[in-house]
Amino acid sequence: MVSPESIKSGIESGLACERVEVIGDGQHFQAVVVSPAFAGKSRVQRHQLVYKALGDRMREEIHALSMQTLTPEEVKQNG
């Protein structure tokens, strides 16, 4: 069974992040990912970066992952 910690580790190993938080029940997961790599990218492009970091796991192990993807600047602006 996939754990939130394993998803967090996968994202962090494939994408330079300032913060990654993942919660979930083994089937459905929610993630907050803060990365400077998201600067200037659309929401779809940001999600694609996360999917790339997770690689084949997105197709084989993770059934549902909802994401909030932010740059460090967006986090500061939203307080």
C-alpha positions in Angstrom: 0.0 0.0 0.0 1.2 3.5 -0.9 1.9 5.8 2.1 1.8 9.6 2.2 5.4 9.5 3.3 6.5 7.5 0.2 4.7 10.0 -2.1 6.3 12.9 -0.3 9.7 11.2 -0.7 9.1 10.6 -4.4 8.2 14.2 -5.0 11.2 15.5 -3.0 13.6 13.2 -4.8 12.5 14.4 -8.3 11.7 18.1 -7.7 13.5 20.8 -5.8 11.0 21.7 -3.1 10.9 24.1 -0.2 7.9 22.2 1.3 5.9 19.1 0.6 3.0 17.9 2.7 1.0 14.8 1.7 -2.0 13.3 3.5 -4.1 10.3 2.3 -5.7 7.0 3.1 -3.7 4.7 0.8 -6.0 5.3 -2.2 -6.7 9.1 -2.3 -4.0 11.7 -1.5 -3.8 15.4 -1.2 -0.5 17.3 -1.6 0.7 20.8 -1.0 4.0 21.3 -2.9 6.0 24.5 -2.7 8.8 24.8 -5.3 10.6 27.6 -7.0 10.5 25.4 -10.2 6.8 26.4 -10.5 7.6 30.1 -11.2 6.1 31.2 -14.5 4.3 27.9 -15.1 0.6 27.2 -15.5 -1.2 25.0 -13.0 -1.2 22.2 -15.6 2.6 22.6 -16.1 3.1 22.5 -12.3 1.2 19.3 -12.0 3.1 17.8 -14.8 6.4 18.5 -12.9 5.0 16.7 -9.9 3.8 13.8 -12.1 7.3 13.6 -13.7 8.9 13.5 -10.2 6.7 10.5 -9.3 7.3 8.8 -12.6 5.6 5.4 -13.2 4.1 5.5 -9.7 1.4 7.8 -10.9 0.2 5.1 -13.3 0.8 2.0 -11.2 0.4 2.9 -7.6 -1.3 6.2 -7.0 -5.0 6.2 -7.8 -5.9 9.8 -7.0 -3.7 12.7 -6.1 -5.0 16.3 -5.8 -2.4 19.0 -5.5 -2.0 22.6 -4.5 1.2 23.8 -6.2 2.7 27.1 -5.1 5.9 29.1 -5.6 7.6 30.3 -2.4 6.5 33.9 -3.4 2.9 32.8 -3.6 3.1 31.3 -0.1 4.4 34.6 1.2 1.7 36.6 -0.6 -1.1 34.4 0.8 0.4 34.5 4.3 
